[in-house]
Amino acid sequence: MDRNGKLNVGIVGAAGRPRIFRDAIHAHPRAAIAALCEISEERLDMAKAYFGQYPAYLSFESMLESADLDAVIIGTPMQFHVEQALLALERNLHVISEVPAGIDIGECRRLTETAARSKGQYIMAENCNYMKPHMVISNMVRSGLFGELYYAEGEYLHDAKPLCVSTPWRRAWQTGVNGITYGTHSLGPILDWMEGDRIARVSCIGSGRHHADGQGRAYEQEDTCLMMGQTERGKLIRVRLDLLSDRPTALNYSLQGTRGCYESIRHELLGAGKVYLKTEGEDKPEWIDLAAAGKQYVPDIWQRVPEQMLGASGHGGSDFVMMTDFLNAMTDGKPSPISIHRALDMTLPGLISQLSVERGGQWLDVPDSRVWSGDNGT
């Protein structure tokens, strides 16, 4: 930290996704932006126009060597996440990386081993974990309202064909590979609800290919991919990824326990959804709006969000809440909210699904990153 006791943060990919974190960093009393990095002068100018006139770099390595940093935010395309995280962790810097953690098993293992040696914390920025309904459900789960959990569903449905044109890396890494290439939005909240558990094996199948890109090439990814996962504790999780179908964007979730269940509203991107909670002597099961049933389970961090940030900071305010929580952890010296192992619990099932779909849906084991680092924690 600098002489004023502030966490100095460098941002790579600053003209893109990380812009959504500006307000949270500026609002935090113990954090400050210290440097910006982009791949061209044009994009650096865009970043400076948005963030302000901070030291600016065209090379991530130069930023790490020259800027006085405590942490970096990695907001670059997914194929660069591990490479850049390794460089920062080797310098004992904290890392906040966009999703997913990595794009193949080997680099995920290197990331795990490096994070275990580093004095910096690794954090993965899965904002779906911080959406208000999902945090409310987490508190309700921990209060025992749903009983013992045994099944969940997560769906990420987002027509990314236009994005594959404007951001070509998506054409290669999200729709250019078959299987669950972008599954952390679905798995993140579910694994938060199923605290202490992880997916131990997966099977993945696809629906076939019905779309082509602008050059007339069929997308390598099938239109809808379904991954079934079984956890170490025997729970069942279904994940659907669809980046190609012509439809409105949707994030859908379902959770089932022995005493109740949760269903998001399928046609509302950020809708609260409904819950059923079993009561003694009830005439018949009835749905209750989550906004009413979960009112007393809203986490403190959401109750402290400034009103103006709810709409301005992205995804209904979840990006502001997420970054605030991450900055609090780093400045307070507390464990990472989404640690290296939890990040890989969200990432590795999707990578193994890509092997499973090639083999006709064969069930395959998912490696546990804790084995790679010799760490039994979560």
N, C-alpha and C positions, 0 to 999 in steps of 0.2 A: 504494500500500500504506500501511497505517497506521504509526504510529511504532514498533510492534513488528515491522514487516516482514511483516505478514500481508495477504493478498489479501482485501479486503472484498467479499463476494458478496451481492447482492440477489436475491430470488426472487419472480417474479411467477407467479401460479397456484399459490401455495404450498400450498393445501389439497388439490391434486390430485397429478398425476404426480411433481412434484419431491420429494415426501416420501421417495421411494425413495433420494434422494441425501444425506439427512441424515447418515447414518453415515460416508460417505466424506468429507464436508466436516469433520465433527467430528474425524475421525481424522487429517486432513491437518495436518502441523505448521506450514504456512505459509498456511493459508486459514481464513477465519472467516465465519460468517453475520452480515450487518450489517443486513438489512432484509427484511421480508416484505410482499407485496402480494396482495390478493384483491379480488373484486368486491362483497363484502358483509361486514357486521360478523359475521354468522354464520360465513361461511367464514374470515374472519380469526381468529375465536376457535378454529376447528378447527386452523388452521395454527399458532397460538401454543401450543395444547395439545400439538401434536406436536413443533414445533421448539424452543419456549421463548419467553421474553418478550423479543422483539427489537422495535425500532421497526417499526410496522405502518402500512400505507397502503392506502387504497381507490382510489388513482389511480396508475397506472404513472408518469405524468409527474411527479406529486408525489414519488414515491420517488426518481426520477432527480434531481430538483432539490434535495431536502432531505437525502437520505442520503449518507454518505461511502462511495462505491462505486468499486470497480475493475472489477467484472464483474457481469453479470446472467445468471441462468438463466431462460429463457423456457419455461414449462410450461403455456401457455394453449392453447386450441383452435387448430387449424392456420390458420384464416383470419386470426388476429392475429399470426402469427409474424413476417412481414416488417415490418408496421407498427411493432411493438415493437422489433425488431432495428434498424431504421433510427434510431429515437429514441436508442437506446443507442450505436450506432456513431457517430452525429453528435456525441456527447459523449466520443468516444474511449474508450469502455468496451469491455472484452471481452464477447463474447456467446456463450452456450451455448444453442442453440435446439433445442427438440424437433423431431421430423420431421413432415412434410417441410419443406424450406426455404421453399417458397412454394406458392401455389395458382394462379398464372397467370404467363405468360411476362413480361409487362410488369413486374410487381413483382419477379420474379427478377432482371431486368436492373437495376432500381433498387437492389436489395440488393447486387448485384455491384459497381456503380459506387461506392456508398457505402462498402462494405468496402475498396475499393481506396484510398480517401482517408483512412480512419480509422486512428488509431494503435492502436485496439483490434483484437483478433483475432476473427474469426467462426469458430465451431465448431458443427457439427451433431451432436446427440446420438443417433447411430445405434448403439444398444446391440447389435444383431446382429453388428456388426463385432467386438465384444469378447467374444462367447461363446467359451468355451474351445476347443471343437472348431474353430471358424472361425479362431482365431488360430494353432492348431496347424497347420491346413492351410496358412495363409499362410507359416509358417516352412518347411514341407515344400516348398511351391512355390518359394520363394526358394532352397532348397537344390538345386533341379533334379530332385527325385524323380519328378515327374510329366512331365518333358520339356517340350515346347512345348504350351501350352494352346490349345485351339481351340473348346471348347464348354462351356457351363454352364447349369444350370437353378436357378431359385429360385421357391419357392411359399410364399405366405402365405395360409393357409386358416383363417379365424376367423369363426365365426358371430357377427356384430356386431348382429343384430336387437335383442337386449335392450339393448345399449349405445346404440342409436339412440333408445331411450326414455329411458334414464337420463341420457344426454348428447346432447341433441337436435342439437347442431352436427354430430354424425356423420351424422345423417339428411340434412343439407343438403350436406355437403362430402365424405363418404366413400361413402355409398350413394345420394346425390342427383345424382351425376354419373357418366356412363358411362366405362368405361376403367379404366386403372390409376391410381386415386386415392391409393393408399397403397402405393407400390412400393419404398420405400427399404429395408425389411427384407429384401426379396429381393435387390435390387441391391447393397446395401452390401458384404456379404462377397465377392460375386463380383468386384466392381470392385477390392476390396482384393487378391484373388488375381491379377487381371489388371492388375497395377500399371502405371501409365503409359498405360493405354488408356481409352477411353470409348465409349459407344454413339453412333454417328454417324447412324443412321436406324432407324426402327421401323415395324412394322405391327401393328395390334391388331384382334382380332375377339372377339365375345362369344357366349355359349351360349343367349341368350334369357332371358326373365324368367318365373319360376315362383313368386315370392313377393310378398306385399303387406304393407304396414305395418299398424299398428293401426287406421288410418282407412280401410283397404281400398284404399289407393293402391299401385299397382305401383311397386317401387323403380326409379328411373331407371337405376341400374347393373344390367347383366346379371349373372346369378348367378355365372358364371365368366368372367373376361376373360383372354385370352392375348395377351401381347405378345412378338413376335419382334424381337430387336434385333441389328444387325450393327455391330461396333465399327470404329473407324478402321483397326485392323490386320487386319480381316477375320474376327474370331472371331464365333461365333454364341452368343446368349444368349436363353433362353426364360424368361419370367416369367408365373406364374399368380397372379391375385388372386381370392379368393372370400371375400366377407364376408357371404354370405347363405345358403349351403347348410346344411342340418341335418347337422352332423358335428362330431366333436371338433376342437379347434384343432391345427394342425400347421405347422411350419416345415420345409420340405423343400429340400434342395440336392443338386446333382449337379455334378461337375467332371470333364472328360475332357482328357487330354493324350496326347502321343505315347508316353509310357512308363508311364502308370498313370492311375488314376481314383479318385474319391471319391463315395460315396453315403451320405447321411444315412439314418437309420432312420425311415421315413415315419410310423409310428404313435407315435413318441416325440418329444415336443416339444423336449426338450433332450438327446436321445441323442447319443452320440459318433459313431456310424456306422462304416463300414468303408472300407478302401482296398484297391486292387490296385496293386502295384508290380512292374513287369516285371523279371524276373531272367534272366540267361543260362542256358540249359540246362534251364529249367523244364519239367516234364511237362505241366502244364496250369495255367491261371490260377487263383489261389486268393485269396479275400477274407481280409483280416486286420483284426481289430478296431483301430480308430483309437487306442483307449486304449493298446494295446501298441505299434503301429507308430509312434505319434507321441510316445512317452514322452519322448524326448530333445529334442523340439521344442516343449515347453511353454514359453511365454515367461516371462521372469523376473518380470514384473509379476503373473502368475497364481501363481507360486510364493511370493510374498510376501503373498498375501491371508490375513488372519486367518481361522482356521477358522470362527469364529462368524459371519462375514460371508457365507459361501458360500450359506447358505440364507436369511439374514435380509434381504439387501439387494436381492433381486429378480433373476429370470431367471438363477438358478443362480450368482449372484455377479457377473454381467457388468456390472450397473449400478454396483457398487462399483468394479470395475476400470476401467470407462470414465471415471467421474468422477475417479478418482485420476489417471488418465493426463492428462485435461484440465487438472486443477489443477497437475500437475507442469509441463505445457507453459507455462502462464501464469506460474507463479512462477519458472520457470527462464528465461523469455524465449525459449522455443523455438517453432518454427513449429507452428501448429495441427495436431493429429492428423487432423482431418477438416476441411480448409480450405473456404473458400467455393466454390472450383472443384470440389472433390471432392463437396461437398454438392450442388451443382447437377448434377454428373454423375449423381448418384443420383435427383435430383428431376425434371430436365427431360425424360427419356425418358417418364416417366409422363404429364406434361402434354401432350406431343406425341401420345401414344397416345390421348388423349381426342379429339383431332382425327381421328386415323386411324380409330377405331372408327365415328365419324360418317360417314366416307367409305367404309365397307365394307371396311376393312382396307388402305387405300391406304398404300404406303410413303412416309414423310415424313422429311425431314431434321431432326435434333436440333441446335439451336444450341449453340455452344461458348461458355461464359461467359468464357473467356479472351480472346475477341475483344472482348467488351464492356468489359473492363478494360485491354486492351492488355498482358495478362500472359501470358507463355509458360510459366510454371511450373505445377505441379500443386497 
